[in-house]
Amino acid sequence: MEAVVGLLLMLLGVSHGVETNCDGRQDGAQCYGALGGTVVLQLMDNASEIFRFQWSIKPTIKTTTTNTTTTTILNWRNNSIVSNEIADRSIFTPGNGTFRINDLIWTDGGEYELKTFDSDGKGSAPRILQLTIQMGNRYLPTLAGVLSAMLILLVVGVAVVCAQRKKPNSKPKEEEDHELTYADVRTVRQPGRQMQQRAETEGEVEYGQVKLSERPQQTVEPAGDECVYAKVRKDT
């Protein structure tokens, strides 16, 4: 439960419009961007120092909009932008050589290649940059809603279990009060006392059984010098 609450708070605490920065001046740079967020890629120090360059992408996710697997995103020549295929959601700043992409989509992820040329048309070794798009804040409301529902169900389940455990004992109190108690009484005749008994001689032992149906137990008072032995047995 604590893990679910922690994850929910983490997701809700992340601000919208995540922006990431990546230095792509080194060949083989690995960059990451959040889906629906912004990424700022530094391609060079200063674009004015380069006569011409082309920045192309080989997308990780293939689309049917083009016939080729590689698309030129930015084309620069003689201190001016010749073309920018995603100009509606990107900004290139020549002074610091950064390319900013807003509202990232899945097809923005892929392998980017930068080719530079001097005024004589001589090119340098291409430089590769890998951009990976990860799930971002656009789906946070949906994830938060799902986790909230799971948390509510978990709380309700715990409450039901606790309520079941707190139920009182269903055994009626009357059953406990009306338990039967049995007592066996044995009377021993003492010498010197005469008792009139039918068909019995002096010195014989009498046995009797008394059955009590209610609590508390009653005490049998012996008469005279008679000794009474009692053994109490409780029928549970």
C-alpha atoms as a printed R data frame, in Angstrom:
    type eleno elety resid chain resno       x       y       z
1   ATOM     1    CA   MET     A     1   0.000   0.000   0.000
2   ATOM     2    CA   GLU     A     2   2.805   2.411   0.865
3   ATOM     3    CA   ALA     A     3   4.440   1.635  -2.488
4   ATOM     4    CA   VAL     A     4   1.251   2.534  -4.385
5   ATOM     5    CA   VAL     A     5   0.854   5.808  -2.443
6   ATOM     6    CA   GLY     A     6   4.494   6.720  -3.050
7   ATOM     7    CA   LEU     A     7   4.223   6.082  -6.787
8   ATOM     8    CA   LEU     A     8   1.010   8.107  -7.010
9   ATOM     9    CA   LEU     A     9   2.566  11.079  -5.215
10  ATOM    10    CA   MET     A    10   5.635  10.881  -7.422
11  ATOM    11    CA   LEU     A    11   3.572  10.969 -10.605
12  ATOM    12    CA   LEU     A    12   1.381  13.808  -9.378
13  ATOM    13    CA   GLY     A    13   4.395  15.782  -8.230
14  ATOM    14    CA   VAL     A    14   6.100  15.833 -11.628
15  ATOM    15    CA   SER     A    15   5.485  19.178 -13.358
16  ATOM    16    CA   HIS     A    16   4.090  19.432 -16.854
17  ATOM    17    CA   GLY     A    17   6.283  20.490 -19.778
18  ATOM    18    CA   VAL     A    18   9.446  18.568 -18.912
19  ATOM    19    CA   GLU     A    19  12.508  19.964 -20.651
20  ATOM    20    CA   THR     A    20  15.726  18.012 -21.091
21  ATOM    21    CA   ASN     A    21  19.105  19.124 -22.401
22  ATOM    22    CA   CYS     A    22  21.722  17.064 -24.183
23  ATOM    23    CA   ASP     A    23  25.165  17.790 -25.561
24  ATOM    24    CA   GLY     A    24  25.337  16.256 -29.022
25  ATOM    25    CA   ARG     A    25  28.715  17.671 -30.032
26  ATOM    26    CA   GLN     A    26  30.374  14.337 -29.336
27  ATOM    27    CA   ASP     A    27  29.904  11.479 -31.770
28  ATOM    28    CA   GLY     A    28  27.648   8.746 -30.385
29  ATOM    29    CA   ALA     A    29  25.861  10.979 -27.844
30  ATOM    30    CA   GLN     A    30  22.810   9.391 -26.155
31  ATOM    31    CA   CYS     A    31  19.964  11.835 -25.555
32  ATOM    32    CA   TYR     A    32  16.504  11.419 -24.041
33  ATOM    33    CA   GLY     A    33  13.253  13.341 -24.284
34  ATOM    34    CA   ALA     A    34   9.837  13.006 -22.640
35  ATOM    35    CA   LEU     A    35   6.849  12.319 -24.865
36  ATOM    36    CA   GLY     A    36   4.970  15.604 -25.169
37  ATOM    37    CA   GLY     A    37   7.864  17.516 -23.582
38  ATOM    38    CA   THR     A    38  10.850  19.476 -24.896
39  ATOM    39    CA   VAL     A    39  14.442  18.563 -25.673
40  ATOM    40    CA   VAL     A    40  17.294  20.994 -26.354
41  ATOM    41    CA   LEU     A    41  20.130  19.487 -28.399
42  ATOM    42    CA   GLN     A    42  23.448  21.257 -28.820
43  ATOM    43    CA   LEU     A    43  24.721  20.322 -32.245
44  ATOM    44    CA   MET     A    44  27.741  22.650 -32.502
45  ATOM    45    CA   ASP     A    45  29.400  25.657 -30.861
46  ATOM    46    CA   ASN     A    46  28.408  28.255 -33.436
47  ATOM    47    CA   ALA     A    47  26.646  27.678 -36.746
48  ATOM    48    CA   SER     A    48  28.226  30.772 -38.301
49  ATOM    49    CA   GLU     A    49  31.558  28.961 -38.326
50  ATOM    50    CA   ILE     A    50  30.172  26.277 -40.646
51  ATOM    51    CA   PHE     A    51  29.480  27.076 -44.272
52  ATOM    52    CA   ARG     A    52  26.951  24.302 -44.822
53  ATOM    53    CA   PHE     A    53  25.515  21.379 -42.866
54  ATOM    54    CA   GLN     A    54  22.691  18.900 -43.038
55  ATOM    55    CA   TRP     A    55  21.052  17.332 -40.007
56  ATOM    56    CA   SER     A    56  19.111  14.189 -40.850
57  ATOM    57    CA   ILE     A    57  17.178  11.538 -38.926
58  ATOM    58    CA   LYS     A    58  16.720   7.832 -39.387
59  ATOM    59    CA   PRO     A    59  13.648   7.296 -37.197
60  ATOM    60    CA   THR     A    60  13.326   4.359 -34.880
61  ATOM    61    CA   ILE     A    61   9.622   4.106 -35.709
62  ATOM    62    CA   LYS     A    62   8.945   3.822 -39.426
63  ATOM    63    CA   THR     A    63   6.146   5.868 -41.008
64  ATOM    64    CA   THR     A    64   4.380   5.727 -44.351
65  ATOM    65    CA   THR     A    65   4.600   9.475 -45.018
66  ATOM    66    CA   THR     A    66   7.930   9.212 -46.827
67  ATOM    67    CA   ASN     A    67   9.513   6.752 -49.225
68  ATOM    68    CA   THR     A    68  12.968   7.014 -47.675
69  ATOM    69    CA   THR     A    69  14.201   5.881 -44.278
70  ATOM    70    CA   THR     A    70  16.314   9.017 -43.752
71  ATOM    71    CA   THR     A    71  14.862  12.529 -43.656
72  ATOM    72    CA   THR     A    72  16.764  15.824 -43.579
73  ATOM    73    CA   ILE     A    73  15.416  17.840 -40.660
74  ATOM    74    CA   LEU     A    74  17.587  20.964 -40.848
75  ATOM    75    CA   ASN     A    75  19.468  22.330 -43.837
76  ATOM    76    CA   TRP     A    76  21.869  25.223 -43.258
77  ATOM    77    CA   ARG     A    77  23.880  27.172 -45.845
78  ATOM    78    CA   ASN     A    78  25.908  30.397 -45.715
79  ATOM    79    CA   ASN     A    79  24.564  31.605 -42.354
80  ATOM    80    CA   SER     A    80  20.915  30.961 -43.059
81  ATOM    81    CA   ILE     A    81  18.374  28.203 -42.651
82  ATOM    82    CA   VAL     A    82  17.504  26.702 -45.998
83  ATOM    83    CA   SER     A    83  14.830  24.341 -44.637
84  ATOM    84    CA   ASN     A    84  13.449  23.039 -41.356
85  ATOM    85    CA   GLU     A    85  11.025  20.143 -41.656
86  ATOM    86    CA   ILE     A    86   9.605  20.643 -38.164
87  ATOM    87    CA   ALA     A    87   9.684  24.458 -38.036
88  ATOM    88    CA   ASP     A    88   6.207  24.580 -36.465
89  ATOM    89    CA   ARG     A    89   7.514  23.027 -33.213
90  ATOM    90    CA   SER     A    90  11.270  23.643 -33.244
91  ATOM    91    CA   ILE     A    91  13.759  26.514 -32.970
92  ATOM    92    CA   PHE     A    92  17.345  26.571 -34.173
93  ATOM    93    CA   THR     A    93  19.663  29.129 -32.547
94  ATOM    94    CA   PRO     A    94  22.768  29.690 -34.735
95  ATOM    95    CA   GLY     A    95  24.647  31.646 -32.074
96  ATOM    96    CA   ASN     A    96  25.038  28.657 -29.732
97  ATOM    97    CA   GLY     A    97  24.241  25.859 -32.173
98  ATOM    98    CA   THR     A    98  21.224  24.485 -30.240
99  ATOM    99    CA   PHE     A    99  18.164  22.875 -31.754
100 ATOM   100    CA   ARG     A   100  15.037  22.929 -29.582
101 ATOM   101    CA   ILE     A   101  12.183  20.487 -30.285
102 ATOM   102    CA   ASN     A   102   8.825  21.015 -28.561
103 ATOM   103    CA   ASP     A   103   5.859  18.635 -28.216
104 ATOM   104    CA   LEU     A   104   7.989  15.551 -28.771
105 ATOM   105    CA   ILE     A   105   6.335  12.625 -30.553
106 ATOM   106    CA   TRP     A   106   7.386   8.999 -30.948
107 ATOM   107    CA   THR     A   107   8.763   9.540 -34.455
108 ATOM   108    CA   ASP     A   108  11.196  12.156 -33.137
109 ATOM   109    CA   GLY     A   109  13.194   9.305 -31.675
110 ATOM   110    CA   GLY     A   110  15.919   7.827 -33.818
111 ATOM   111    CA   GLU     A   111  19.461   8.179 -35.073
112 ATOM   112    CA   TYR     A   112  20.411  11.719 -36.084
113 ATOM   113    CA   GLU     A   113  23.379  12.366 -38.385
114 ATOM   114    CA   LEU     A   114  25.122  15.713 -38.795
115 ATOM   115    CA   LYS     A   115  27.178  16.302 -41.972
116 ATOM   116    CA   THR     A   116  29.204  19.511 -42.345
117 ATOM   117    CA   PHE     A   117  30.845  20.997 -45.448
118 ATOM   118    CA   ASP     A   118  33.247  23.851 -46.107
119 ATOM   119    CA   SER     A   119  32.933  26.416 -48.910
120 ATOM   120    CA   ASP     A   120  34.737  24.093 -51.293
121 ATOM   121    CA   GLY     A   121  32.160  21.369 -50.697
122 ATOM   122    CA   LYS     A   122  34.536  19.197 -48.707
123 ATOM   123    CA   GLY     A   123  32.722  17.274 -46.041
124 ATOM   124    CA   SER     A   124  33.878  16.137 -42.626
125 ATOM   125    CA   ALA     A   125  33.182  12.875 -40.882
126 ATOM   126    CA   PRO     A   126  29.512  12.632 -39.935
127 ATOM   127    CA   ARG     A   127  28.530  12.837 -36.277
128 ATOM   128    CA   ILE     A   128  25.825  10.568 -34.819
129 ATOM   129    CA   LEU     A   129  23.349  11.404 -32.058
130 ATOM   130    CA   GLN     A   130  20.791   8.935 -30.696
131 ATOM   131    CA   LEU     A   131  17.551  10.419 -29.361
132 ATOM   132    CA   THR     A   132  15.201   8.200 -27.355
133 ATOM   133    CA   ILE     A   133  11.631   9.271 -26.592
134 ATOM   134    CA   GLN     A   134  10.176   8.124 -23.291
135 ATOM   135    CA   MET     A   135   6.634   8.265 -21.950
136 ATOM   136    CA   GLY     A   136   6.154  11.677 -20.397
137 ATOM   137    CA   ASN     A   137   3.649  13.935 -18.729
138 ATOM   138    CA   ARG     A   138   0.979  13.744 -21.382
139 ATOM   139    CA   TYR     A   139  -0.181  10.447 -19.908
140 ATOM   140    CA   LEU     A   140   0.264  11.355 -16.264
141 ATOM   141    CA   PRO     A   141  -3.442  12.204 -15.694
142 ATOM   142    CA   THR     A   142  -4.445   8.777 -17.003
143 ATOM   143    CA   LEU     A   143  -1.827   6.992 -14.913
144 ATOM   144    CA   ALA     A   144  -2.784   9.023 -11.844
145 ATOM   145    CA   GLY     A   145  -6.454   8.142 -12.353
146 ATOM   146    CA   VAL     A   146  -5.705   4.424 -12.611
147 ATOM   147    CA   LEU     A   147  -3.496   4.476  -9.530
148 ATOM   148    CA   SER     A   148  -6.116   6.462  -7.589
149 ATOM   149    CA   ALA     A   149  -8.759   3.844  -8.400
150 ATOM   150    CA   MET     A   150  -6.398   1.056  -7.331
151 ATOM   151    CA   LEU     A   151  -5.676   2.885  -4.075
152 ATOM   152    CA   ILE     A   152  -9.393   3.332  -3.321
153 ATOM   153    CA   LEU     A   153 -10.077  -0.367  -3.948
154 ATOM   154    CA   LEU     A   154  -7.174  -1.310  -1.703
155 ATOM   155    CA   VAL     A   155  -8.438   0.904   1.146
156 ATOM   156    CA   VAL     A   156 -11.973  -0.489   0.824
157 ATOM   157    CA   GLY     A   157 -10.624  -4.047   0.888
158 ATOM   158    CA   VAL     A   158  -8.612  -3.396   4.037
159 ATOM   159    CA   ALA     A   159 -11.652  -1.794   5.711
160 ATOM   160    CA   VAL     A   160 -13.833  -4.834   4.923
161 ATOM   161    CA   VAL     A   161 -11.257  -7.240   6.333
162 ATOM   162    CA   CYS     A   162 -10.930  -5.195   9.529
163 ATOM   163    CA   ALA     A   163 -14.708  -5.060   9.946
164 ATOM   164    CA   GLN     A   164 -14.973  -8.841   9.615
165 ATOM   165    CA   ARG     A   165 -12.315  -9.376  12.278
166 ATOM   166    CA   LYS     A   166 -14.059  -7.042  14.729
167 ATOM   167    CA   LYS     A   167 -17.414  -8.905  14.695
168 ATOM   168    CA   PRO     A   168 -18.494 -10.024  18.238
169 ATOM   169    CA   ASN     A   169 -18.825 -13.668  19.227
170 ATOM   170    CA   SER     A   170 -22.182 -14.897  17.941
171 ATOM   171    CA   LYS     A   171 -22.668 -17.499  20.670
172 ATOM   172    CA   PRO     A   172 -25.763 -16.488  22.730
173 ATOM   173    CA   LYS     A   173 -25.126 -15.645  26.331
174 ATOM   174    CA   GLU     A   174 -28.154 -17.684  27.372
175 ATOM   175    CA   GLU     A   175 -26.453 -20.882  26.250
176 ATOM   176    CA   GLU     A   176 -23.590 -20.210  28.593
177 ATOM   177    CA   ASP     A   177 -25.928 -19.390  31.522
178 ATOM   178    CA   HIS     A   178 -28.012 -22.551  31.072
179 ATOM   179    CA   GLU     A   179 -25.190 -25.062  31.036
180 ATOM   180    CA   LEU     A   180 -25.989 -28.063  33.170
181 ATOM   181    CA   THR     A   181 -24.005 -29.009  36.241
182 ATOM   182    CA   TYR     A   182 -24.058 -32.495  37.726
183 ATOM   183    CA   ALA     A   183 -23.092 -33.499  41.229
184 ATOM   184    CA   ASP     A   184 -22.596 -36.984  42.566
185 ATOM   185    CA   VAL     A   185 -23.325 -37.225  46.304
186 ATOM   186    CA   ARG     A   186 -22.209 -40.152  48.398
187 ATOM   187    CA   THR     A   187 -23.505 -40.562  51.955
188 ATOM   188    CA   VAL     A   188 -21.669 -42.759  54.445
189 ATOM   189    CA   ARG     A   189 -23.513 -44.035  57.441
190 ATOM   190    CA   GLN     A   190 -21.620 -43.462  60.704
191 ATOM   191    CA   PRO     A   191 -21.682 -45.925  63.634
192 ATOM   192    CA   GLY     A   192 -24.154 -45.173  66.429
193 ATOM   193    CA   ARG     A   193 -26.768 -43.391  64.327
194 ATOM   194    CA   GLN     A   194 -30.017 -45.111  63.592
195 ATOM   195    CA   MET     A   195 -31.746 -44.498  60.362
196 ATOM   196    CA   GLN     A   196 -34.907 -46.082  59.174
197 ATOM   197    CA   GLN     A   197 -34.401 -47.441  55.780
198 ATOM   198    CA   ARG     A   198 -36.414 -49.877  53.765
199 ATOM   199    CA   ALA     A   199 -34.840 -53.291  53.158
200 ATOM   200    CA   GLU     A   200 -31.412 -52.091  54.215
201 ATOM   201    CA   THR     A   201 -29.279 -53.133  57.189
202 ATOM   202    CA   GLU     A   202 -27.085 -50.991  59.405
203 ATOM   203    CA   GLY     A   203 -23.685 -50.213  57.951
204 ATOM   204    CA   GLU     A   204 -24.822 -50.239  54.328
205 ATOM   205    CA   VAL     A   205 -23.844 -47.359  52.072
206 ATOM   206    CA   GLU     A   206 -26.369 -45.266  50.225
207 ATOM   207    CA   TYR     A   207 -25.709 -43.612  46.920
208 ATOM   208    CA   GLY     A   208 -27.726 -40.854  45.424
209 ATOM   209    CA   GLN     A   209 -27.456 -38.601  42.428
210 ATOM   210    CA   VAL     A   210 -28.585 -35.029  42.383
211 ATOM   211    CA   LYS     A   211 -28.983 -33.082  39.135
212 ATOM   212    CA   LEU     A   212 -28.771 -29.298  39.161
213 ATOM   213    CA   SER     A   213 -29.948 -27.350  36.142
214 ATOM   214    CA   GLU     A   214 -28.968 -23.791  36.980
215 ATOM   215    CA   ARG     A   215 -25.980 -21.905  38.307
216 ATOM   216    CA   PRO     A   216 -24.738 -21.068  40.905
217 ATOM   217    CA   GLN     A   217 -23.992 -24.432  42.487
218 ATOM   218    CA   GLN     A   218 -25.767 -25.168  45.763
219 ATOM   219    CA   THR     A   219 -24.050 -26.646  48.751
220 ATOM   220    CA   VAL     A   220 -25.439 -29.816  50.367
221 ATOM   221    CA   GLU     A   221 -25.605 -29.435  54.143
222 ATOM   222    CA   PRO     A   222 -24.756 -32.691  56.009
223 ATOM   223    CA   ALA     A   223 -27.061 -33.705  58.824
224 ATOM   224    CA   GLY     A   224 -25.669 -34.576  62.166
225 ATOM   225    CA   ASP     A   225 -22.383 -36.355  62.160
226 ATOM   226    CA   GLU     A   226 -22.737 -37.689  58.643
227 ATOM   227    CA   CYS     A   227 -19.913 -37.138  56.209
228 ATOM   228    CA   VAL     A   228 -20.789 -36.075  52.675
229 ATOM   229    CA   TYR     A   229 -18.501 -36.472  49.710
230 ATOM   230    CA   ALA     A   230 -19.292 -34.652  46.536
231 ATOM   231    CA   LYS     A   231 -17.718 -34.767  43.144
232 ATOM   232    CA   VAL     A   232 -18.796 -31.991  40.797
233 ATOM   233    CA   ARG     A   233 -18.701 -32.466  37.050
234 ATOM   234    CA   LYS     A   234 -19.427 -29.670  34.595
235 ATOM   235    CA   ASP     A   235 -21.014 -30.607  31.306
236 ATOM   236    CA   THR     A   236 -19.578 -28.208  28.708
